[in-house]
Amino acid sequence: MNTEETRNMLNAEMAQLKSNLAANTSSIGDWKIIKIYEARMKGEEDPYDFNELSELRQAARDRINEIMEELASLPIEEPAVIEQPIVEEPIIDDDKEEDESMLIDESEEI
């Protein structure tokens, strides 16, 4: 697997983990933390196991941090350089007399 493929794979994994932490359909989503908070504010029992949820969420954050370190350690691939032919500018000799065939006679009507 080349560096770009590795980078893409790691970025995809990190995006999935971040989504899991935030999604309202995820088993480790923020919504569960909010539900626990709401229950505690009402003096009710936690609807989810806070310790287990906290451990799973921390594991996801730890993996995100690992991925960020892995991405930072990957070499930066320089884009391929395409050799362009060198085009030389024409040499203009200001001292050379003007070619009379190129001059326009302003007295003539066009």
Phi and psi in degrees as a GROMACS rama.xvg file:
@    title "Ramachandran Plot"
@    xaxis  label "Phi"
@    yaxis  label "Psi"
@TYPE xy
-83.0475  173.334  ASN-2
-60.8951  -41.3674  THR-3
-65.9163  -39.9932  GLU-4
-64.6555  -41.9487  GLU-5
-61.3534  -46.0518  THR-6
-59.4146  -44.6898  ARG-7
-63.6012  -42.0869  ASN-8
-63.2137  -45.226  MET-9
-65.6665  -41.4636  LEU-10
-63.4615  -38.0627  ASN-11
-65.9867  -43.1025  ALA-12
-62.871  -43.0823  GLU-13
-64.3979  -40.9817  MET-14
-62.0799  -39.7687  ALA-15
-64.8048  -43.7846  GLN-16
-63.4047  -43.4479  LEU-17
-63.3026  -39.1931  LYS-18
-64.1977  -41.6435  SER-19
-61.1205  -37.3607  ASN-20
-68.6793  -30.2419  LEU-21
-100.492  -26.5362  ALA-22
-66.8358  141.116  ALA-23
-80.7034  1.88675  ASN-24
-111.773  -1.13005  THR-25
-85.038  146.965  SER-26
-72.282  -12.195  SER-27
-120.698  18.7734  ILE-28
-67.5291  160.206  GLY-29
-54.8785  -31.9622  ASP-30
-58.4948  -33.3572  TRP-31
-68.7854  -37.825  LYS-32
-63.696  -42.148  ILE-33
-63.4404  -41.1689  ILE-34
-63.0643  -39.6495  LYS-35
-64.4143  -44.5588  ILE-36
-60.2662  -45.8352  TYR-37
-60.6833  -43.9003  GLU-38
-62.2222  -42.3994  ALA-39
-65.9531  -37.2392  ARG-40
-65.1307  -30.0897  MET-41
-88.1884  -4.32339  LYS-42
78.1366  18.8399  GLY-43
-94.8786  167.668  GLU-44
-72.4954  146.815  GLU-45
-59.9482  131.171  ASP-46
-75.4901  -14.7159  PRO-47
-135.821  158.971  TYR-48
-74.466  104.401  ASP-49
-60.2344  -43.6889  PHE-50
-62.6807  -45.8336  ASN-51
-64.0386  -45.8978  GLU-52
-60.9705  -43.2771  LEU-53
-62.769  -41.1674  SER-54
-64.4433  -43.6843  GLU-55
-64.7849  -41.8291  LEU-56
-66.1865  -39.6236  ARG-57
-66.2679  -37.6187  GLN-58
-61.6927  -39.8316  ALA-59
-65.0482  -44.1046  ALA-60
-64.8716  -38.585  ARG-61
-62.1751  -42.1897  ASP-62
-65.9892  -38.7789  ARG-63
-59.3631  -43.715  ILE-64
-63.8263  -38.9311  ASN-65
-62.7616  -43.8445  GLU-66
-61.8328  -42.5547  ILE-67
-61.2086  -39.0646  MET-68
-66.7521  -41.7526  GLU-69
-62.0836  -43.7361  GLU-70
-62.4524  -40.4623  LEU-71
-66.7128  -27.8984  ALA-72
-85.8087  -12.1021  SER-73
-70.4553  141.606  LEU-74
-67.4026  147.263  PRO-75
-87.0165  120.77  ILE-76
-84.4304  126.695  GLU-77
-76.571  139.858  GLU-78
-63.8301  148.594  PRO-79
-61.9572  137.023  ALA-80
-97.5481  125.22  VAL-81
-97.3214  122.266  ILE-82
-67.4778  126.655  GLU-83
-101.988  137.622  GLN-84
-65.5727  146.146  PRO-85
-83.8721  123.723  ILE-86
-104.826  121.028  VAL-87
-85.8164  139.305  GLU-88
-73.5647  143.566  GLU-89
-65.7705  145.383  PRO-90
-85.9565  125.194  ILE-91
-105.595  122.694  ILE-92
-102.924  103.847  ASP-93
-68.0255  -21.4544  ASP-94
-81.4135  -16.4317  ASP-95
-72.5289  138.657  LYS-96
-67.6188  145.92  GLU-97
-68.1867  143.084  GLU-98
-73.3585  118.151  ASP-99
-63.7145  -24.3662  GLU-100
-70.9435  -17.7706  SER-101
-92.8529  -8.9968  MET-102
-81.1104  144.856  LEU-103
-100.132  131.157  ILE-104
-82.755  110.519  ASP-105
-70.0033  -14.348  GLU-106
-79.2701  -18.6038  SER-107
-81.9348  143.445  GLU-108
-85.1669  145.649  GLU-109
